[in-house]
């Protein structure tokens, strides 16, 4: 398990030392119920490889249906205790988790990079995001407000209050292996819920490390097992969570295809969902844009995390008057992008998650060119160990089938528009997804049009910043096939609680609402 000392780590610290500090064993069991871990058994085993160099990191067991039952029962037992803990006291536990994350930020960030492949600055940034949401949740624990309403009946008081839901199922994706869990788990925790986390089977080791951290906090506070639970497995475990009426809320992050299955299963039992699904995000560059700002935002948005963010910039919609300049500047930058080991501070583009992702990258480029797209730069698969590709730019039309789909890889579709900003907005909105969007302009009328009810139809709409890099203070999520869910900041906490309206009669009469008379 995690050592008790404050972690000190340098860039020279070996991966094996980091694994040891974070409690990652050569073989890791299938689940944990807060403080207790399963014993290694005869379950199916999966070896986790680093996308950086194809080297094995560790082995994990995949949970069975019987394992799932143990986890759910422990979570239910923990909820009976946790829901009665005052919300500010629950916030104190989350505060301690945030402090532990600060202590382990360096090794955990490095493990995120080694297991997932994003550059080290992004790995560290992901852990910082966890710390930030802990801070946010601590404050929230004293602000779970309900309203007081005036009753039409004399000597009556009406108000509403919010109660915990129960067990929250969290299904997370590989590209943000720890941050998205924390968005859900820390908010749910201060709301009085308990969490069962199924991480991506591609990145379970960072989840195990996080579970060790929160388990240590639970032990130090003599809290019951199951407040934070972890279960490792494939899609079958996600199906168990989705179909389980003991899990009133399921928060799922991933592809639209996966999200539709989760939504259908949960809806059949009238449960609640928070869905954070695909994005097909666009940046509009008008003739009035500051191109220095725009180009920087486009490059980071398109190639950051090797194009494996749900908020990655996938379409660039450029006014015809500045189109050639924008294209030429990007064509000069792309060949110079440092591609390689993401643990190297000079690297800007790390690997894709696995060989399947590389194949999807190749197939998407092949298909869009068959549709009429013109590959301008990049697209090659680099030889040697790891899953490295050269980010690509393709001149295309928005109606192409591949442009309409989300490819989780660094492909930027370059689209020209003519005329007014309304034409650009129409192109941007003409996809099935609706997560993030951005416009670059110094024209107030264009900016306000983009943000108006007739403007961007996305859950996130930015002016003069890119599509990625959302802060935790705002609610995160999107519309259409992105799922409609909201996580993290603002009043997203309400999704993790149930609303109750209360009326108190402090008179000796029994008047009815709407003036109804019922005497006998």
Buried (B, 14 or more C-beta within 10 A) or exposed (E): EBEEEEBEBEEEBEBEEBBBBBBBBEEBBBBBBBBBBBEBEEBEEBEBBBBBEBEEBBBBBBBBEEBBEBBBEBBBBBBEEBBEBEBEEBBBBBBBBBEBBBBBBBBBBBBBBBBBBBBBBBBBBBBBBBBBBBBBBBEBBEEBEBEEEEBEBEEBBBBEBBEBBBBBBBBBBBBBBBBBBBBBBBBBBBBBBBBBBBBBBBBBBBBBBBBBBBBBBBEEEEBBBBBBBBBBBBEEBBBBBBBBEBBBBBBBBBBBEBBBBBBEBBEEEEBBBBBBBBBBBBBBBBBBBEBEBBBBBBBBBBBBBBBBBBBBBBBBBBBEEBBEEBBEBBBEBBEEBEBBBBBBEEBBBBBBBBEEBBEBBBEBBEBBBEBEBEBBBBBEBBEEBBBBBBBBBBBBBBEBEBBBBBBBBBBBBBBBBEEEBEBBBEBBBBBEBBBBBBBBBEBEEBBEBBBEEEBBBBBBBBBBBBBBBBEBEBBBBBBBBBBBBBBBBEEBBBBBBBEEEEEEBEEEEEBEEEEEEEEE
